[in-house]
Structures are given as C-alpha cells and as structure tokens.
Amino acid sequence: MKMNPYVSFKGDCEEAFRVYQRTLGGRLGEIFRYGGSPMAGTVTPDWADKVMHGSIEIGGQVMMGGDVAPDRYESPRGVSLSLQIANPSEAERIFDDLAREGTVIMPLEKTFWADRFGILVDRFGVSWLINCEASQ
C-alpha cells in the first residue's frame, strides 16, 4: 500500500507543479486536462487547459493534484506537506523559494530538535513544514 497526497488547486496546479519541479528537483508526471476528457462538461470552456489530474515525483514520493472549479474549490485546512532536508543551506533555499509570494507562519530557524525548522503557506495555498534535523 502507498499513500500519496492529493492537493486541490484553484486553477494554478500546473504553475505550482512547475515551481515544485524547479525548487524541489521534482519530475513531472502526466498532466491530464479537462478539455477533451469526460470531465470537460464539468467546467466552463475557459478551463479546458486546466489540470484535471496531474502528478509530480519529489524525493521518490508522488504528489498528485488537480484544478478544482472555482465554485467547488476549498482551501486546504489542517494538513501540511513536510519536507525532511539534510542540509541547512538547502533547507534555507527551499524555504525561501516556497515562501516567495506566500506567507511565513514560523520563520526558518534553529530549534531544540532541528538545525532549521519553519512553516509557510506557499502562494498556491499549500502549507509546508521544512525540517532539517540537528546534526549529530
């Protein structure tokens, strides 16, 4: 059994996945669009190029997602994606990239359990926990 996070976006799934590809070294999977699919009738014609379903592999894990029609979109609540990063400078780079145009909830800083830990919500509404464990 595998468990994969599935994230809903409000029309910017492809942009988010491209940011995650660049920032996290991800590999894009297939992107299925509403246009030409059995789901085409569930969205307005201007949404034909939006992502009905897509995936991206990050660190050996697969994240899936898609754009949800504006009248059905709900922002994520009570869930965060947690990244475990070995190198403090890499944690800082990733935190800064994901925080760009987003909201920092807890700045990335040294804690009693980690060399760096921080929380942010990126510009796509996805909450991230960035953790860089303390060196031994």
C-alpha positions as CSV (number, residue, x, y, z in Angstrom):
1,M,0.0,0.0,0.0
2,K,1.1,3.5,-0.8
3,M,-0.3,6.8,0.4
4,N,0.1,9.9,-1.8
5,P,-1.0,13.4,-1.0
6,Y,-3.6,14.8,-3.4
7,V,-3.8,18.6,-3.5
8,S,-6.5,20.7,-5.0
9,F,-5.7,24.0,-6.7
10,K,-7.8,26.9,-7.8
11,G,-6.7,27.0,-11.4
12,D,-2.9,27.1,-10.9
13,C,-2.0,23.4,-10.5
14,E,0.4,23.4,-13.5
15,E,2.2,26.5,-12.3
16,A,2.5,25.1,-8.8
17,F,3.9,21.8,-10.1
18,R,6.4,23.7,-12.2
19,V,7.6,25.6,-9.1
20,Y,7.9,22.4,-7.1
21,Q,9.8,20.8,-10.0
22,R,12.3,23.7,-10.0
23,T,12.5,24.2,-6.3
24,L,12.4,20.6,-5.1
25,G,14.0,18.8,-8.1
26,G,10.7,17.1,-8.9
27,R,9.9,15.2,-12.0
28,L,6.6,15.9,-13.6
29,G,4.3,13.0,-14.4
30,E,1.5,13.0,-16.9
31,I,-0.8,16.0,-17.0
32,F,-4.5,15.4,-18.0
33,R,-6.5,18.4,-18.9
34,Y,-10.3,18.9,-18.7
35,G,-10.6,19.7,-22.4
36,G,-11.3,16.5,-24.4
37,S,-11.8,14.4,-21.3
38,P,-15.1,13.0,-20.0
39,M,-14.8,15.8,-17.3
40,A,-14.9,18.6,-19.9
41,G,-18.6,19.3,-19.2
42,T,-18.0,19.9,-15.5
43,V,-16.1,23.1,-16.1
44,T,-16.5,26.2,-18.2
45,P,-14.9,26.3,-21.6
46,D,-12.2,28.7,-20.4
47,W,-11.0,25.8,-18.1
48,A,-10.3,23.4,-21.0
49,D,-6.5,23.8,-20.4
50,K,-6.7,23.5,-16.6
51,V,-5.3,20.3,-15.0
52,M,-8.0,17.7,-14.3
53,H,-5.3,15.4,-12.8
54,G,-1.5,15.5,-12.7
55,S,1.4,14.2,-10.7
56,I,4.9,15.1,-9.7
57,E,7.5,12.9,-8.1
58,I,9.5,14.5,-5.4
59,G,12.2,12.6,-3.5
60,G,10.8,9.3,-4.5
61,Q,7.3,10.2,-3.4
62,V,4.4,11.1,-5.7
63,M,2.3,14.1,-5.1
64,M,-0.9,14.3,-7.1
65,G,-3.2,17.2,-7.8
66,G,-5.6,19.0,-10.0
67,D,-7.5,22.2,-10.5
68,V,-11.0,22.4,-8.9
69,A,-13.7,24.5,-10.4
70,P,-14.0,27.8,-8.5
71,D,-17.5,27.0,-7.2
72,R,-16.2,23.8,-5.7
73,Y,-12.7,24.8,-4.5
74,E,-11.9,24.7,-0.8
75,S,-8.6,25.8,0.5
76,P,-6.6,23.1,2.3
77,R,-7.0,23.1,6.1
78,G,-5.4,21.1,8.8
79,V,-2.8,19.5,6.5
80,S,0.8,20.3,5.8
81,L,3.4,18.7,3.5
82,S,6.5,18.0,5.5
83,L,10.0,18.1,3.9
84,Q,12.9,16.5,5.7
85,I,16.1,18.1,4.4
86,A,19.6,17.1,5.4
87,N,21.5,20.3,4.7
88,P,20.7,23.6,6.4
89,S,21.6,25.7,3.4
90,E,19.4,23.6,1.2
91,A,16.6,24.0,3.8
92,E,17.0,27.8,3.6
93,R,17.0,27.8,-0.2
94,I,13.8,25.7,-0.4
95,F,12.1,27.6,2.4
96,D,12.9,31.0,0.7
97,D,11.7,29.7,-2.7
98,L,8.4,28.3,-1.4
99,A,7.8,31.3,0.8
100,R,8.1,33.7,-2.2
101,E,4.7,35.5,-2.6
102,G,3.4,33.2,0.2
103,T,3.0,33.6,3.9
104,V,5.6,32.7,6.5
105,I,3.9,31.2,9.6
106,M,7.1,30.4,11.5
107,P,10.4,31.7,10.2
108,L,13.0,29.1,9.4
109,E,15.3,28.9,12.5
110,K,17.2,26.7,14.8
111,T,15.1,24.8,17.3
112,F,15.9,22.3,20.1
113,W,15.2,19.4,17.7
114,A,16.4,20.8,14.4
115,D,19.2,22.8,12.8
116,R,16.3,24.5,10.9
117,F,12.6,24.3,11.1
118,G,9.9,26.6,9.6
119,I,6.3,26.7,8.5
120,L,4.9,28.5,5.4
121,V,1.9,28.6,3.1
122,D,3.1,29.0,-0.5
123,R,1.4,31.3,-3.0
124,F,-0.8,28.3,-4.1
125,G,-2.3,27.9,-0.6
126,V,-0.3,24.7,0.2
127,S,1.1,24.5,3.8
128,W,4.7,23.3,4.2
129,L,6.8,22.2,7.2
130,I,10.5,22.5,6.4
131,N,12.7,20.4,8.8
132,C,16.4,20.0,8.8
133,E,17.3,17.6,11.6
134,A,20.1,18.6,14.1
135,S,23.5,17.3,13.1
136,Q,24.9,14.6,15.4
